[in-house]
Amino acid sequence: VLTGRLAERQAELAADAVADLQRLGPTFIKLGQILSIRPDVLPPPVLAELSKLQDRIEPFSSQEARRLVERELGQSIDALFSEFSEQPIAAASLAQVYRAKLRSNGQEVAVKVQRPAALSTISKDLYVMRRGVGVYEQLVKRFTAQTTDYQQLLSTFAEGLYTEMDFRNEVGAVSGVRDAAHEAAAVSAEVCTL
């Protein structure tokens, strides 16, 4: 009977969970995103709700974003950009993106702004999670034969989060894709002229 009632309310409960994950912040949004692609773990109505965390995250204040850009780059938005979108064109768990045009050369760019206090929030969340996982593992070892290394799972999750928060990694990946595309185009042009 209980299982039947829970099954009937899966989507509603999952919607509540998505709202809670967003309130808890970037660490938990990212965890929800990971779960949203696990049909082996969660039923379809829950996956559908969690998938909203992939691309429908509430943006933070654009005023705050502008202050963060100015502080990080050491100049005013107006000094750096001839155009800077009023609202983000995308908002995600760790950052949001603005469309802008460089004042220096007119190049259109995307300006990615990390959520305020994301690093400290994530670090605190992971500390608490690590402590909780330690207690959980002790209980699991005591009462079951399960051998999953939850500390290692959490470490892998944490490594991914910290890697994603360092935007230099993204720049390196984009540069690698750009270089590969140029190389492929050159090879293609050479093959076409043979």
C-alpha positions as CSV (number, residue, x, y, z in Angstrom):
1,V,0.0,0.0,0.0
2,L,2.8,2.4,0.9
3,T,4.7,1.6,-2.3
4,G,1.6,2.2,-4.3
5,R,1.0,5.7,-2.8
6,L,4.6,6.6,-3.3
7,A,4.5,5.5,-6.9
8,E,1.4,7.6,-7.5
9,R,3.2,10.7,-6.1
10,Q,6.7,10.1,-7.7
11,A,6.6,13.2,-9.9
12,E,5.2,15.5,-7.2
13,L,7.8,14.2,-4.7
14,A,10.6,14.6,-7.3
15,A,9.5,18.2,-8.0
16,D,9.8,18.9,-4.3
17,A,13.2,17.3,-4.3
18,V,14.3,19.4,-7.2
19,A,13.2,22.6,-5.4
20,D,15.1,21.5,-2.3
21,L,18.2,20.7,-4.3
22,Q,18.2,24.1,-5.8
23,R,17.8,25.7,-2.3
24,L,20.7,23.6,-1.0
25,G,23.0,25.1,-3.7
26,P,25.5,24.0,-6.3
27,T,26.8,20.8,-4.7
28,F,23.3,19.3,-4.5
29,I,22.2,20.6,-7.9
30,K,25.2,18.8,-9.4
31,L,24.3,15.7,-7.5
32,G,20.8,15.9,-8.9
33,Q,22.2,16.4,-12.4
34,I,24.2,13.2,-12.0
35,L,21.2,11.3,-10.8
36,S,19.0,12.6,-13.6
37,I,20.9,10.4,-16.1
38,R,20.7,7.2,-14.1
39,P,17.6,5.2,-15.4
40,D,19.2,2.2,-13.7
41,V,18.7,3.9,-10.3
42,L,15.5,6.0,-10.6
43,P,12.2,5.7,-12.3
44,P,11.2,7.8,-15.3
45,P,9.0,10.3,-13.5
46,V,11.8,11.1,-11.1
47,L,14.3,11.4,-14.0
48,A,12.0,13.8,-15.8
49,E,11.9,16.1,-12.8
50,L,15.6,15.9,-12.1
51,S,16.5,16.6,-15.7
52,K,15.2,20.1,-15.1
53,L,18.4,20.6,-13.1
54,Q,20.3,20.2,-16.4
55,D,19.1,23.5,-17.9
56,R,16.6,25.3,-15.8
57,I,18.5,26.6,-12.9
58,E,17.5,29.9,-11.3
59,P,20.0,32.6,-12.1
60,F,21.6,34.7,-9.4
61,S,21.5,38.5,-9.5
62,S,22.9,40.1,-12.6
63,Q,24.1,43.0,-10.5
64,E,26.1,40.6,-8.4
65,A,27.5,39.0,-11.5
66,R,28.6,42.4,-12.8
67,R,30.3,43.2,-9.5
68,L,32.1,39.8,-9.6
69,V,33.3,40.4,-13.2
70,E,34.6,43.9,-12.3
71,R,36.3,42.7,-9.2
72,E,37.9,39.7,-10.9
73,L,39.1,41.7,-14.0
74,G,39.9,44.9,-12.1
75,Q,38.0,47.2,-14.4
76,S,34.4,48.3,-15.0
77,I,32.1,46.4,-17.3
78,D,31.8,49.6,-19.4
79,A,35.6,49.9,-19.7
80,L,35.9,46.2,-20.9
81,F,32.8,45.7,-23.0
82,S,30.9,47.8,-25.5
83,E,27.9,45.4,-24.9
84,F,27.1,43.2,-22.0
85,S,23.7,41.4,-21.8
86,E,21.4,42.6,-19.0
87,Q,20.3,39.0,-18.2
88,P,22.3,35.8,-18.5
89,I,21.8,33.7,-21.6
90,A,22.3,30.6,-19.5
91,A,22.4,29.7,-15.8
92,A,23.8,26.5,-14.5
93,S,24.7,24.9,-11.2
94,L,28.1,26.5,-10.9
95,A,27.9,29.6,-13.1
96,Q,25.9,31.7,-15.5
97,V,26.9,33.1,-18.9
98,Y,26.4,36.6,-20.4
99,R,26.8,37.7,-24.0
100,A,29.2,40.5,-24.4
101,K,31.3,42.4,-27.0
102,L,34.9,43.4,-26.2
103,R,35.5,47.1,-26.3
104,S,39.1,46.6,-27.5
105,N,38.3,44.8,-30.8
106,G,34.6,44.3,-31.1
107,Q,34.8,40.5,-30.7
108,E,31.7,38.8,-29.4
109,V,32.4,36.7,-26.3
110,A,30.7,34.7,-23.7
111,V,31.4,35.8,-20.1
112,K,31.0,33.0,-17.6
113,V,30.5,34.1,-14.0
114,Q,30.9,31.7,-11.2
115,R,28.1,31.7,-8.6
116,P,28.9,33.8,-5.6
117,A,30.7,31.8,-2.8
118,A,30.4,28.6,-4.9
119,L,33.9,27.4,-3.9
120,S,33.4,27.9,-0.2
121,T,29.9,26.5,-0.2
122,I,30.9,23.4,-2.2
123,S,33.9,22.9,0.1
124,K,31.8,23.0,3.2
125,D,29.1,20.7,1.7
126,L,31.8,18.2,0.7
127,Y,33.2,18.2,4.2
128,V,29.8,17.5,5.7
129,M,29.1,14.8,3.1
130,R,32.5,13.2,3.8
131,R,31.6,13.0,7.5
132,G,28.2,11.6,6.8
133,V,29.6,9.0,4.4
134,G,32.0,7.9,7.1
135,V,29.2,7.2,9.5
136,Y,27.1,5.6,6.7
137,E,30.0,3.3,5.7
138,Q,30.4,2.1,9.3
139,L,26.7,1.2,9.5
140,V,26.8,-0.5,6.1
141,K,29.9,-2.6,7.1
142,R,28.3,-3.5,10.4
143,F,24.9,-4.6,9.1
144,T,25.5,-5.7,5.5
145,A,28.0,-7.5,3.2
146,Q,28.0,-4.5,0.8
147,T,31.5,-3.4,-0.2
148,T,30.9,-0.2,-2.1
149,D,33.6,2.4,-1.3
150,Y,31.4,5.5,-0.7
151,Q,34.4,7.6,0.3
152,Q,35.9,6.9,-3.2
153,L,32.6,7.8,-4.9
154,L,32.5,11.0,-3.0
155,S,36.1,11.8,-3.8
156,T,35.4,11.2,-7.5
157,F,32.4,13.5,-7.3
158,A,34.4,16.2,-5.5
159,E,37.3,16.0,-8.0
160,G,34.8,16.5,-10.9
161,L,33.2,19.5,-9.1
162,Y,36.5,21.2,-8.4
163,T,37.7,20.5,-12.0
164,E,34.6,22.0,-13.4
165,M,34.9,25.1,-11.2
166,D,38.3,25.9,-12.6
167,F,37.3,27.6,-15.8
168,R,40.8,27.3,-17.1
169,N,40.1,23.6,-17.7
170,E,37.2,24.5,-19.9
171,V,39.3,27.0,-21.9
172,G,41.9,24.3,-22.4
173,A,39.2,21.9,-23.6
174,V,37.7,24.5,-26.0
175,S,41.2,25.3,-27.4
176,G,41.8,21.6,-27.9
177,V,38.6,21.2,-29.8
178,R,39.3,24.3,-31.9
179,D,42.8,23.1,-32.8
180,A,41.4,19.6,-33.7
181,A,38.8,21.3,-35.9
182,H,41.4,23.4,-37.7
183,E,43.6,20.3,-38.2
184,A,40.7,18.3,-39.5
185,A,39.8,21.1,-41.9
186,A,43.4,21.3,-43.2
187,V,43.4,17.5,-43.8
188,S,40.1,17.7,-45.5
189,A,41.2,20.5,-47.8
190,E,44.4,18.5,-48.6
191,V,42.4,15.4,-49.4
192,C,40.0,17.3,-51.6
193,T,42.9,18.8,-53.7
194,L,44.6,15.4,-54.4
